[in-house]
Amino acid sequence: MDFLRKHLPASAGRYVERYLQGIEFPIRKEELVGRLEANGVPGAVVSQVRKRLPEGEYRGPKDVLDALRRR
């Protein structure tokens, strides 16, 4: 099982909220990745987000989580 699927259970909303704290939306993927790094999100998570999150603009944490779960 890959890292994100293992770490994005149904209760993942609280982790997404913590990781995305202080990030202003809408935001594009590369800017989001940079903000995650600046927020001290673990490198393995940032790496998987960079790899799996589709290019585009995200309106909020729910959009990000939904996109990651679809991958």
N, C-alpha and C positions, 0 to 999 in steps of 0.2 A: 504494500500500500504506500502511495507516495506521501510525502510530508504534509502537504496541505489537506488532503483528504483525511488523514489521521488526526490533524489538529483543527479541523473545521467541523466539529460535531454540531448537532442542532443547537447546542448552547453557545455556539461561537460568537454570538452577538456581543457578549460582554468583552471578549478579546478584541474584536474589531473596534468596538468603542474605545477601548484603552489604547490600541495601536493608532487609531485615527484621531485621538484627542488633540485638539488645537488646530486641526487641518481645516482650512476653509474650502468649501465646495461652491461651485463646480471646480473640478481639478482634472488635469490630463494625467495619463499614466506615468510618464517620466517625472513629472513634478511630484506626483504622489509617492513614487519610489524614493525620491530624494527626501521628502518630508518624513517618510518612515525611518530612513537612516538617521535623520536628525533627531527623531523622537526616541532613538535607542532601541528600536525593534530588533529582535535577534536576527543576525545575519542570514540564518537559514530561511527565516520567514520572508525577509526582503528578497532574497534570491529567488524563491519560488513565486513571489508576487511578480517580480520582474519577468520571469519565464512564462507564467501562466495567465496573467491578466491581459486581456486583449487591449490593443491600442484604442484610445477613445477618451471621451470625457465622462466623468462620473459626477452625479448630482449629490451623492451622499453615501454614507457608510453602507446602507442597504444595497445600493447599486454595486459597490465593490464586492461585497460578500456574495451577492447573486452571481456576478460574473465569475468569481473564483470557483464557486460550487458547480457551475455549468462545465467547467474544464476538466 
